[in-house]
Amino acid sequence: MPEPLRVSLVQTDLVWHQPEQNRAALAAKMAELAGTTDLVVLPEMFTSGFTTEPDATIEEGALSSAGTPTLNWMQQQAEQLGAAVTGSTVFKTPAGNTNRLWFVTPDGQVAYYDKVHLFRMAGEHERYRPGQHRVCVEYQGWKLLLTVCYDLRFPVFCRSRNDYDLLLCVASWPSSRRHPWRSLLVARAIENLSYVVGVNRVGTDGKGWHYSGDSLLVDYQGQILVDEPEEQEFIQTYTLDYQSLAAFRESFPAWMDADEFDIRLKQ
């Protein structure tokens, strides 16, 4: 059975379209976590703020030894902290721009998920290419589903088929819709008998959108375990217990009565 997993939520303000400045600020904030956590979760587009101007902050490259400035930075941070680091950035592929969620382990291994559900109300679907795959990763024996912001609104996409223990959602979710954000995080945890971590940003971006944060950690019964006052930057680490998750799933096996279905991503 997997050991407990220490997860750190990093709720922060971001500087509009300034990757180097954001990386430096985050490195200073995250330094305190060295040796005290297993997984560090950053917001959506943590180097730029959520942008529909990808050319302003684009990073181009392949998964190779050369990497990109942010991917190299994430690998350095993961090694220094002794923890996996995850968060999304603007990324250019040969097929087009993506909103890519990276998952980088302390030994330098890289997995990624390209956001499938692009937020059409902000024109994201006109600037980025949607991902084609749902992605789960395994880390320290835990199975994690990777999602980004708007994905949270789609329960079929997020539905567990006994393939994950923790749903990660990184976001730039405006304060005008904070009630749905909080409610959907709890709903995804309850319906999937899973831990859920949602990390959002605070502050105001270059388009004037305001973010209240409301980053949450929710357990498999929908109980909120991490919930700091809105508007504030914070870093909080919480230890997830796999044994209690497994015991609850065994005592309340709702998954055994779940409907059969196939997930077909929209082309």
C-alpha positions in Angstrom: 0.0 0.0 0.0 1.4 3.5 -0.9 2.9 5.6 1.8 1.1 8.9 2.8 1.6 11.6 0.3 2.5 15.2 1.4 0.9 17.7 -1.0 1.7 21.4 -1.1 -0.8 23.9 -2.5 0.8 27.1 -3.8 -1.7 29.9 -4.1 0.0 33.0 -5.5 -0.4 36.2 -7.5 1.2 36.2 -10.9 2.9 38.9 -13.0 1.3 39.3 -16.4 3.4 37.9 -19.2 6.6 37.8 -17.2 7.9 34.2 -17.1 11.3 34.9 -15.7 9.9 37.1 -12.9 7.3 34.5 -12.0 9.8 31.7 -11.9 12.1 33.7 -9.6 9.3 34.6 -7.3 8.0 31.1 -7.1 11.5 29.7 -6.5 11.9 32.0 -3.5 8.5 31.0 -2.1 8.9 27.3 -2.6 12.4 27.1 -1.1 10.8 26.6 2.4 9.3 23.3 1.2 12.7 21.5 0.6 12.5 18.1 2.2 9.1 18.7 3.7 6.8 17.7 0.8 6.3 15.1 -1.9 4.2 17.1 -4.5 4.1 20.9 -5.2 1.0 22.1 -7.1 1.2 25.5 -9.0 -1.7 27.3 -10.7 -2.6 27.3 -14.4 -0.2 29.2 -16.7 1.9 30.0 -13.6 4.6 31.7 -15.7 2.3 34.2 -17.4 -1.2 34.3 -15.9 -4.1 32.8 -18.1 -3.5 34.4 -21.5 -5.1 34.2 -24.9 -2.0 35.9 -26.3 0.3 32.8 -26.5 2.9 34.5 -28.6 3.7 36.8 -25.7 5.0 34.0 -23.5 5.4 31.0 -25.8 8.0 28.4 -25.1 8.9 26.1 -28.0 10.7 22.8 -27.9 10.6 19.1 -27.7 11.0 16.8 -24.7 14.7 16.5 -25.1 17.9 17.3 -23.1 17.6 20.9 -24.3 14.2 21.3 -22.7 12.7 24.8 -22.3 13.4 27.5 -19.7 10.4 26.6 -17.7 10.7 22.9 -18.0 14.4 23.1 -17.0 13.3 25.3 -14.1 10.7 22.7 -13.0 13.3 19.9 -13.1 15.7 22.0 -11.0 13.0 22.8 -8.5 11.9 19.2 -8.2 15.5 18.1 -7.6 16.2 20.8 -5.0 12.9 20.2 -3.2 13.0 16.5 -3.4 9.4 16.6 -4.6 7.4 16.4 -7.8 6.3 19.8 -9.2 3.2 20.3 -11.4 1.6 23.3 -13.1 0.6 24.4 -16.6 2.3 26.8 -19.1 1.8 28.0 -22.7 3.7 25.6 -24.9 4.2 25.4 -28.7 4.2 22.1 -30.5 4.6 21.4 -34.2 0.8 20.9 -34.3 0.0 24.2 -32.5 -0.1 26.0 -29.2 -1.2 24.1 -26.1 -2.1 24.8 -22.5 0.2 22.1 -21.1 0.2 20.7 -17.6 3.6 19.4 -16.7 4.3 16.8 -14.0 8.0 16.6 -13.2 9.5 14.2 -10.6 12.7 14.7 -8.5 14.7 12.4 -10.7 13.9 14.5 -13.7 11.2 12.4 -15.3 8.5 14.4 -17.2 4.9 13.6 -18.0 2.4 16.1 -19.4 -1.3 16.6 -20.2 -2.6 19.1 -22.8 -5.8 20.7 -21.7 -8.8 19.0 -23.5 -11.6 21.4 -22.6 -10.6 24.9 -23.8 -12.6 27.8 -22.4 -14.5 29.1 -25.3 -16.0 32.0 -23.4 -12.6 33.6 -23.3 -11.6 32.5 -26.8 -9.1 29.9 -25.6 -10.3 27.4 -28.2 -9.3 29.9 -31.0 -5.8 30.2 -29.7 -4.8 26.7 -28.5 -5.0 23.2 -29.8 -7.0 20.9 -27.5 -5.4 17.8 -26.0 -6.4 14.4 -27.4 -5.9 12.2 -24.3 -7.0 11.9 -20.7 -3.8 11.5 -18.6 -3.2 9.7 -15.3 0.3 9.4 -13.8 1.6 7.2 -11.1 3.8 8.7 -8.4 5.0 7.1 -5.2 2.4 4.4 -5.7 -0.5 6.9 -6.0 -2.5 7.3 -9.2 -3.2 10.9 -10.2 -5.6 12.4 -12.8 -4.2 15.6 -14.4 -6.8 18.3 -15.2 -6.8 22.0 -16.0 -9.4 24.5 -14.9 -12.4 24.2 -17.3 -12.0 20.4 -17.3 -13.5 20.4 -13.8 -17.0 21.2 -15.3 -17.1 17.9 -17.2 -17.9 14.9 -14.8 -17.7 12.3 -17.5 -14.1 13.3 -18.4 -13.2 13.4 -14.7 -15.0 10.2 -13.8 -12.9 7.6 -12.1 -12.9 4.1 -13.4 -10.8 3.0 -10.5 -7.8 4.6 -12.3 -6.9 7.4 -9.9 -6.7 8.2 -6.2 -6.2 12.0 -6.5 -7.6 14.4 -9.0 -5.3 17.4 -9.6 -6.8 20.6 -11.0 -4.7 23.7 -11.7 -6.7 26.8 -12.5 -7.1 30.4 -13.3 -10.7 30.6 -12.1 -12.1 34.1 -11.8 -13.7 35.3 -8.5 -17.0 36.0 -10.2 -17.4 32.2 -10.5 -15.9 31.1 -7.2 -19.0 29.3 -6.0 -19.0 26.9 -9.0 -15.3 26.3 -8.5 -15.7 25.3 -4.9 -18.8 23.3 -5.4 -17.4 21.3 -8.4 -14.2 20.4 -6.5 -16.3 18.9 -3.7 -18.6 17.2 -6.2 -15.8 15.5 -8.1 -14.4 14.2 -4.8 -17.7 12.7 -3.6 -18.7 11.1 -6.9 -15.3 9.6 -7.5 -14.4 8.5 -4.0 -11.2 10.4 -4.4 -9.0 13.1 -3.0 -9.2 16.3 -5.0 -6.7 19.2 -5.0 -7.6 22.4 -6.8 -5.0 25.2 -6.9 -6.1 28.6 -8.2 -4.3 32.0 -8.3 -5.1 35.3 -6.6 -4.7 38.9 -7.9 -5.8 40.7 -11.1 -4.4 39.8 -14.5 -3.5 42.0 -17.5 -7.1 41.7 -18.8 -8.6 43.0 -15.6 -9.9 39.6 -14.4 -9.8 39.2 -10.6 -9.0 35.9 -8.9 -10.0 35.1 -5.3 -8.0 31.9 -4.9 -10.2 29.5 -3.0 -7.6 26.7 -3.5 -9.0 23.6 -1.8 -8.0 20.1 -0.8 -11.0 17.8 -0.4 -11.2 14.2 0.8 -13.1 11.3 -0.7 -16.2 12.1 1.4 -16.3 15.8 0.3 -14.8 17.1 3.5 -12.6 20.2 2.9 -9.2 19.7 4.5 -7.4 22.9 3.2 -9.3 26.1 2.8 -7.6 29.4 3.5 -9.3 32.9 3.4 -9.9 34.2 0.0 -7.7 36.8 -1.7 -4.6 35.7 0.2 -1.4 34.1 -1.1 -0.5 30.9 0.9 1.5 27.7 0.8 0.0 24.8 2.8 1.1 21.2 3.0 -1.3 18.4 3.9 -0.6 14.7 4.2 -3.0 12.4 2.3 -3.5 9.0 3.8 -4.0 6.1 1.3 -5.0 3.6 4.0 -8.1 5.6 5.0 -9.0 6.1 1.3 -8.8 2.4 0.6 -10.8 1.6 3.8 -13.6 3.9 2.8 -13.8 2.6 -0.7 -14.0 -0.9 0.7 -16.7 0.0 3.2 -18.7 2.2 0.8 -18.1 0.6 -2.6 -20.4 2.8 -4.7 -18.0 2.4 -7.6 -19.3 -1.2 -7.9 -22.8 0.2 -9.0 -21.5 2.8 -11.4 -22.7 2.8 -15.0 -20.6 1.4 -17.7 -19.5 3.9 -20.4 -16.7 4.9 -22.7 -15.0 8.3 -22.8 -14.8 9.6 -26.4 -13.0 13.0 -26.6 -14.6 15.5 -28.9 -12.5 15.8 -32.2 
